[in-house]
Amino acid sequence: MRYYDWFGDGVLTVGVIPLACCVLEVEAAVAGRAALPEPPPGSAVVLLVAGTVTDAVAPAVAAAVAAHPGARVVAFGACASAGGPYWDSPVVTKGVDQLVAVDRYVPGCPPTPEALELLLTRGYADA
């Protein structure tokens, strides 16, 4: 997992769980932001699940979320939200909300980097 200091002041840390193609849009949104080895103490943490959650990676995704108590979870893209075009595959989890509580959904295939930027800069950490 990669972490980014979203505003450059340690207030909001975004952790990215990169699973598939949506992570390219996340990487475009985080370009130029400081990468961190872990969230700083006192930082609000938002975890982005970006891509298709398969049954094989589902335990790792659930463990990553469990390792960050109090973090807000964002399902980024159609695949993370509902299985996307792979919803009928027997090995695809039909949305990350089948595993963990999701606070926000960012729709699209793929969602734009601007959609993520808008979500995070409108006071999401305080919502």
Buried (B, 14 or more C-beta within 10 A) or exposed (E): EBBBBBBEEBBBBBBBBBBBBBBBBBBBBBEEBBEBEEBBEEBBBBBBBBBBBBEEBBEEBBEBBEEBEEBBBBBBBBBBBBBBEBBEBEEBBBBBBEBBEBBBBBEBEBBEBEBBBEBBEEEBBEE
